[in-house]
Amino acid sequence: MYPGGQGDYAGFPGCGLLRLHSTYRHDLKIYASDEGRVQMTAAAFAKGLLALEGELTPILVQMVKSANMNGLLDNDSDSLSSCQHRVKARLHDILQKDRDFAEDDFDRLAPTGSASLVNSMKIVENPVATCDEVYALIQSLTSQIRRRMEDPKSADLQLYHSETLELMLQRWSKLERDFRMKNGRYDISKIPDIYDCVKYDVIHNATLGLEDTLELFRLSRALADIVIPQEYGINRVEKLDIAYAHCLPLVRKIQLDLQRTHEDESVNKLHPLYSRGVMSPGRHVRTRLYFTSESHVHSLLSIFRYGGLLDDEKDQQWKRAMDYLSAVSELNYMTQIVIMLYEDNNKDISSEERFHVELHFSPGVKGVEEEENAPTGFGFRPASAEVERQNGQKQTDPGSLEDLSQDETDRAVPLSEPIAIQRRSPLIRNHKTGSMEVM
C-alpha cells in the first residue's frame, strides 16, 4: 500500500508506512460502525498497522472515530428499503419449491450470471430436499452433543474460548427449533446463522470429532451462497436500489475524500530542522479506513459491479476483475475494498493523466475451503512495469512503490489475495496522495 523507501530504516526494510507516520507525513483517520466487534476489529487493525503497544481499549478511544452519523456505516434494520423486502419475499418463495432447479429458476434467481451463484444452485439442486438434509444433520449434531454431555469423560471439556458443551448445545438447539417452522416449511433467514455456526465449529472445535459436520458445512454453505448475496438484490436494478439505500452516505464520503486529497489543508508537518535524512519531506499521504458491516460491503461491491463504472466488453482488465468477483462465493472476515489515488505532479493540473485511481479487493480470511475451489483471475499489472522491463531498467529496492508496480501477477490469484482493478493508464513513479479502505 505504501512506498518502502530506499535503505534499511529502523533495522528492517520496507517500513515506509511507519516512516511516514512518525515524520508527520501520514494523515490517518479510522471510522467504525457502532457494533462492538467492528470497533474492536478497527482498534486491533490500527494496533498492528502502526505497531502500537498496549491494550485495545485506549487505542479504540484515541484512534477510532464512531461513524454513526447520517447512517455512514450503520444501518437501521427497521428502515430496510421496500425493494429489499420484496426481494426477500421472492427469494423465500423460490427456495420453498420441492423440486430440482429448472432452467427458468436459474434465470429467475441468477439473472446476472454470477459463477459462484450458479455453482451453488447446481450443488443444492432441490432446495427443500437440501434443507431436509441440513435439518437432519442438525438433529444428528444435537444428539451427539447430548451423548457427549452424558459421558463422564467430557465433564470438564472446554471448547474454544472456554465455551462449554451446554452452551454449544444451546446454540444448535435454538437453530433446530427455529429453522423448521410449525407448518413444516423452512425459515431460510436462518441459513446464514447455521452456516456461521458450523463453520465456527469446523474451524475451532474440530477436536471434538463430531460426525457429518463437514457435510453440514458443505450443504449449508451452498445454501448460504445463494441466500446471502441475493438478499441484496436478485437482478441489477434491485442490487443498485438496495445498495443506494444502504451505503449512499458512505459513497458520498468516499467521493469527498477523493476530492479533498489534492486540496491544501492545515495539518501538522515535520519541522524542517528535523527533516534531515527524510528523502521525501514533501510527500503527504492521506488514509481513511472504514470498518463496517457485511451489508455495506455487499452494497459497495454492487455499485462498482453494476453502476456502469467501466464497460467490461471494452476493458479487458475490468472484465477479468468482474469475472473474479463473480467467482467469489462469500465475503469473509476482513473482506476489504481498497481505493488508491495517485497524483503525478509533472502533469498539467487540468489533465486526466494527473490522477490515477486503483481499486483493490480481497474476500478476506481463508476458512476451510479447499484451495482448488478458489476463484481464478488475474491481478493488476501496470503498464509501467512492462515499459521498465522492456527498457531493461535496474531493479528497485524491495518494498518500494516502483518495486510493487513490477510484481509479476500473471497467475491465478488465491481466494485470500487481493486483485486490483485499473481505472486509467498507470503512471510511472507517481506519488500516492490518498488511500481509502472499507472493511
C-alpha positions in Angstrom: 0.0 0.0 0.0 2.8 2.4 0.8 6.3 3.0 -0.6 9.0 1.3 1.4 11.7 3.8 0.6 15.3 3.1 -0.1 17.6 1.8 2.6 17.1 0.0 5.9 15.1 2.1 8.3 14.9 1.2 12.0 16.7 -2.0 11.3 14.3 -3.6 8.9 13.3 -2.8 5.2 10.0 -1.8 3.8 8.7 0.2 6.7 7.5 3.1 4.6 4.2 3.4 6.4 5.8 3.7 9.9 8.4 6.1 8.5 5.6 8.3 7.0 3.6 8.2 10.2 6.5 9.0 12.6 7.5 12.0 10.4 4.1 13.7 10.3 3.6 12.9 6.6 0.7 10.5 7.1 -2.8 11.8 7.7 -4.8 8.8 9.1 -8.4 8.7 10.2 -10.2 5.5 11.2 -14.0 5.2 11.3 -16.1 2.3 12.6 -19.7 1.5 13.0 -21.2 1.3 16.5 -21.2 -2.5 16.6 -18.7 -3.6 19.4 -16.9 -6.3 17.4 -16.5 -3.9 14.5 -14.9 -1.3 16.7 -12.6 -3.8 18.4 -11.5 -5.0 14.9 -10.7 -1.4 13.9 -8.6 -1.0 17.1 -6.8 -4.3 16.6 -6.1 -3.3 12.9 -4.7 0.1 14.0 -2.5 -1.6 16.6 -0.9 -3.8 14.0 -0.8 -1.3 11.3 1.0 1.3 13.3 3.0 -1.1 15.5 1.3 0.2 18.7 1.6 -1.3 22.1 -0.8 -1.7 25.0 -4.5 -2.8 25.3 -7.1 -2.3 22.6 -9.4 -0.1 24.6 -7.2 3.1 24.8 -6.3 2.6 21.1 -10.0 2.4 20.3 -10.7 5.6 22.2 -7.8 7.6 20.8 -7.7 6.3 17.2 -11.2 5.1 16.1 -14.0 7.5 15.4 -17.6 6.5 15.8 -19.2 6.8 12.3 -22.8 6.6 13.4 -23.6 9.9 11.7 -26.1 10.2 8.9 -26.0 6.4 8.6 -22.4 6.4 7.3 -21.5 2.9 8.5 -24.6 1.8 10.4 -28.0 0.5 9.2 -31.4 0.9 10.8 -32.9 -2.6 10.5 -36.4 -1.1 10.7 -35.8 1.1 7.7 -35.0 -1.6 5.1 -36.0 -0.5 1.6 -39.3 -1.8 0.2 -37.2 -3.3 -2.6 -35.3 -5.4 -0.1 -38.5 -6.7 1.5 -39.8 -7.7 -2.0 -36.5 -9.4 -2.8 -36.5 -11.4 0.4 -40.1 -12.5 -0.2 -39.4 -13.6 -3.7 -36.2 -15.4 -2.6 -38.2 -17.2 0.1 -40.8 -18.3 -2.5 -38.2 -19.7 -4.9 -36.4 -21.7 -2.2 -39.7 -23.3 -0.9 -40.3 -25.3 -4.1 -39.7 -29.0 -3.6 -38.2 -29.8 -7.0 -34.9 -29.6 -8.7 -33.9 -26.2 -10.1 -35.2 -25.8 -13.7 -33.7 -23.6 -16.4 -36.2 -20.9 -15.6 -35.2 -21.0 -11.9 -31.6 -20.1 -13.0 -32.9 -17.2 -15.0 -35.1 -16.0 -12.1 -32.5 -16.5 -9.3 -29.3 -15.8 -11.1 -30.1 -13.2 -13.9 -26.6 -11.7 -13.5 -25.0 -15.0 -14.4 -22.8 -15.0 -11.2 -20.5 -18.0 -11.5 -20.5 -18.7 -7.7 -24.3 -18.5 -7.5 -24.8 -20.8 -10.5 -22.4 -23.3 -9.0 -24.1 -23.2 -5.6 -27.5 -23.8 -7.3 -26.1 -26.9 -9.0 -24.9 -28.2 -5.7 -28.2 -27.6 -4.0 -30.3 -29.0 -6.9 -33.5 -29.3 -4.8 -33.7 -26.5 -2.2 -36.3 -28.2 0.0 -34.6 -31.6 -0.1 -31.3 -29.9 0.8 -33.0 -28.1 3.7 -34.3 -31.5 4.8 -30.8 -32.9 4.8 -29.5 -29.9 6.7 -32.2 -30.2 9.3 -31.5 -34.0 9.8 -27.8 -33.2 10.2 -28.5 -30.6 12.8 -30.7 -33.1 14.7 -27.8 -35.6 14.5 -25.4 -33.0 15.8 -27.5 -32.1 18.8 -27.9 -35.8 19.6 -24.1 -36.2 19.5 -23.6 -33.3 21.8 -26.1 -34.7 24.3 -24.3 -38.0 24.3 -21.0 -36.2 25.0 -22.6 -34.4 27.9 -23.7 -37.7 29.4 -20.2 -39.1 29.1 -18.3 -38.5 32.4 -15.0 -38.1 30.5 -16.5 -34.9 28.9 -17.5 -33.3 32.2 -14.6 -30.8 32.3 -14.3 -30.4 28.5 -13.5 -26.9 27.5 -14.1 -25.7 23.9 -12.8 -22.8 22.0 -12.8 -19.5 24.1 -13.9 -21.5 27.1 -17.3 -22.4 25.7 -18.9 -25.5 27.3 -20.9 -28.3 25.7 -24.0 -26.9 27.3 -23.6 -23.6 25.5 -22.8 -25.4 22.3 -26.0 -27.4 22.7 -28.0 -24.3 23.3 -26.7 -22.8 20.1 -27.6 -25.7 17.9 -30.9 -26.5 19.7 -32.1 -23.0 19.0 -31.3 -23.3 15.3 -33.0 -26.7 15.3 -36.2 -25.2 16.7 -36.2 -22.1 14.5 -35.1 -23.5 11.2 -38.1 -25.8 10.7 -41.3 -23.9 11.4 -44.6 -25.4 12.7 -46.1 -25.5 9.3 -43.3 -27.8 8.1 -41.6 -25.1 5.9 -38.1 -23.8 6.4 -37.1 -20.3 7.5 -34.4 -19.5 5.0 -33.3 -16.5 7.0 -31.7 -18.9 9.5 -29.4 -20.4 6.8 -26.7 -17.8 7.3 -26.8 -18.5 11.1 -26.5 -22.2 10.5 -23.5 -21.7 8.2 -21.8 -19.4 10.6 -22.2 -21.9 13.5 -21.0 -24.9 11.6 -18.1 -23.0 10.1 -17.1 -21.9 13.6 -17.2 -25.4 15.0 -15.4 -26.9 12.0 -12.6 -24.4 12.4 -12.3 -24.1 16.2 -13.9 -27.3 17.7 -12.7 -29.9 15.2 -11.0 -31.8 18.0 -14.5 -33.0 19.2 -14.7 -35.2 16.2 -18.4 -34.8 15.7 -19.7 -36.8 12.7 -21.0 -35.2 9.5 -20.0 -31.7 10.4 -18.2 -31.3 7.0 -21.3 -32.4 5.1 -23.4 -30.0 7.1 -20.8 -27.3 6.3 -20.9 -28.2 2.6 -24.7 -28.1 2.3 -25.3 -25.0 4.5 -22.5 -23.2 2.6 -24.2 -23.9 -0.7 -27.5 -22.6 0.6 -25.9 -19.5 2.2 -24.1 -18.7 -1.0 -27.5 -18.4 -2.6 -29.3 -16.6 0.2 -26.8 -14.1 1.4 -25.8 -12.3 -1.8 -29.3 -12.4 -3.2 -30.8 -10.7 -0.2 -29.1 -7.6 -1.5 -30.9 -7.8 -4.9 -31.5 -10.5 -7.5 -31.2 -8.5 -10.7 -29.0 -5.5 -11.4 -31.7 -2.9 -10.8 -32.6 -4.4 -7.4 -28.9 -4.6 -6.4 -28.4 -0.9 -7.2 -31.6 0.1 -5.5 -30.7 -1.7 -2.3 -27.1 -0.6 -2.5 -28.3 3.0 -2.8 -30.4 2.6 0.4 -27.5 1.0 2.3 -24.4 3.0 1.5 -25.3 6.3 -0.2 -23.7 8.3 2.7 -20.6 6.2 2.6 -20.2 6.6 -1.2 -20.6 10.4 -0.8 -18.0 10.4 1.9 -15.6 8.4 -0.3 -16.2 10.9 -3.1 -15.5 13.8 -0.7 -12.3 12.1 0.4 -11.1 11.7 -3.1 -11.9 15.3 -4.0 -10.1 16.6 -0.9 -6.8 14.8 -1.5 -5.5 17.4 -3.8 -6.6 20.4 -1.6 -4.2 22.1 0.8 -5.2 21.5 4.4 -3.9 22.8 7.7 -2.1 19.8 9.1 0.8 19.2 11.4 4.0 18.7 9.4 7.6 17.8 10.3 9.7 20.8 11.2 12.4 21.5 8.5 15.1 21.3 11.2 14.2 17.7 11.9 13.7 16.6 8.3 17.4 15.7 7.8 17.6 12.2 6.4 14.0 12.2 5.2 14.2 11.6 1.4 10.8 13.0 0.5 9.8 15.6 3.1 7.1 16.9 0.7 5.3 13.7 0.5 2.0 13.7 2.4 -0.3 10.7 2.3 -3.9 10.7 3.5 -5.5 7.4 4.6 -9.2 6.8 5.5 -10.2 3.4 6.9 -13.8 2.5 7.3 -14.8 -0.6 9.3 -18.4 -1.6 8.8 -20.9 -4.4 8.3 -21.2 -7.0 5.6 -24.3 -5.2 4.2 -22.2 -2.1 3.4 -19.5 -4.2 1.6 -22.1 -6.1 -0.5 -23.7 -2.8 -1.4 -20.5 -1.1 -2.3 -19.4 -4.0 -4.5 -22.8 -3.9 -6.2 -22.2 -0.2 -7.0 -18.8 -1.0 -8.5 -20.0 -4.0 -10.4 -23.4 -2.7 -11.8 -23.1 1.0 -11.6 -21.6 1.5 -15.0 -18.1 2.5 -13.9 -16.5 0.8 -16.9 -17.6 -1.4 -19.8 -16.3 -4.9 -19.4 -16.8 -5.5 -23.1 -14.3 -2.8 -23.9 -11.9 -3.1 -21.0 -10.3 -6.5 -20.6 -8.7 -5.7 -17.2 -12.1 -4.7 -15.9 -13.7 -7.9 -17.3 -11.1 -10.1 -15.6 -11.8 -8.3 -12.3 -15.6 -8.7 -12.7 -15.1 -12.4 -13.5 -13.1 -12.8 -10.3 -15.8 -11.1 -8.3 -18.4 -13.3 -9.9 -16.4 -16.4 -8.8 -16.1 -15.2 -5.1 -18.8 -17.1 -3.2 -18.7 -15.3 0.1 -17.3 -12.3 1.9 -15.3 -13.5 5.0 -13.9 -11.6 8.0 -11.7 -8.8 7.0 -13.0 -8.5 3.5 -11.6 -5.3 2.1 -12.1 -2.8 -0.7 -9.2 -0.5 -1.2 -9.3 2.7 -3.3 -5.8 4.1 -4.0 -5.3 7.5 -5.5 -2.0 8.6 -7.1 -1.0 12.1 -8.4 1.7 12.9 -10.9 2.8 16.4 -10.2 4.6 16.6 -13.5 1.3 16.5 -15.4 -0.9 19.5 -16.1 -3.4 20.1 -13.3 -6.3 20.0 -15.8 -5.1 16.8 -17.4 -6.8 13.5 -16.8 -3.4 11.9 -16.6 -2.5 13.8 -13.4 -4.5 11.4 -11.2 -4.6 7.6 -11.3 -7.1 5.5 -9.3 -6.8 1.8 -8.4 -9.4 -0.4 -6.9 -8.2 -3.5 -4.9 -10.4 -6.2 -3.4 -9.8 -9.2 -1.1 -12.6 -11.5 0.1 -11.0 -11.8 3.5 -9.5 -14.6 5.5 -9.5 -18.2 4.3 -11.6 -20.6 6.2 -11.9 -24.3 5.5 -12.4 -24.1 1.7 -10.2 -26.2 -0.5 -7.5 -24.5 -2.5 -8.8 -25.8 -5.8 -12.2 -24.2 -5.1 -10.6 -20.7 -5.0 -11.7 -18.4 -7.9 -9.2 -17.7 -10.5 -8.4 -14.4 -12.0 -5.6 -12.0 -12.9 -4.3 -9.3 -10.6 -3.2 -5.8 -11.6 -0.1 -5.4 -13.7 0.5 -1.7 -14.6 1.9 -0.8 -17.9 4.8 0.9 -16.2 6.2 -2.5 -15.2 6.1 -3.7 -18.8 7.8 -0.5 -20.0 10.6 -0.7 -17.4 11.1 -4.4 -18.2 11.4 -3.7 -22.0 13.8 -0.8 -21.3 15.9 -3.0 -19.0 15.8 -0.6 -16.1 17.5 -1.7 -12.9 15.6 -3.3 -10.1 14.4 -1.1 -7.3 14.5 -1.7 -3.6 12.1 -4.3 -2.2 9.0 -2.8 -0.7 9.3 0.5 -2.7 6.4 1.7 -4.8 8.3 1.1 -8.0 9.1 -2.4 -6.9 5.5 -3.1 -6.1 4.5 -1.9 -9.6 6.8 -4.5 -11.1 5.3 -7.6 -9.4 4.6 -10.4 -11.7 0.9 -11.2 -11.3 0.1 -13.1 -14.4 -1.2 -16.1 -12.5 -4.3 -17.4 -10.7 -4.9 -15.4 -7.6 -5.8 -17.4 -4.4 -9.0 -16.5 -2.6 -7.2 -14.7 0.2 -5.2 -12.4 -2.1 -6.3 -9.1 -3.4 -7.0 -8.3 -7.0 -6.7 -4.8 -8.4 -8.8 -3.0 -11.0 -7.2 -0.4 -13.2 -9.1 2.8 -13.7 -6.7 4.7 -16.0 -3.4 4.2 -17.6 -0.9 3.9 -14.8 1.8 6.5 -14.2 5.4 5.8 -13.7 6.8 6.8 -10.2 3.7 8.8 -9.3 3.2 9.9 -5.7 0.4 8.4 -3.6 -1.8 11.2 -2.3 -4.6 9.2 -0.7 -5.8 5.7 0.3 -9.2 4.5 1.5 -10.1 1.1 2.7 -13.5 -0.3 3.5 -13.6 -3.5 5.7 
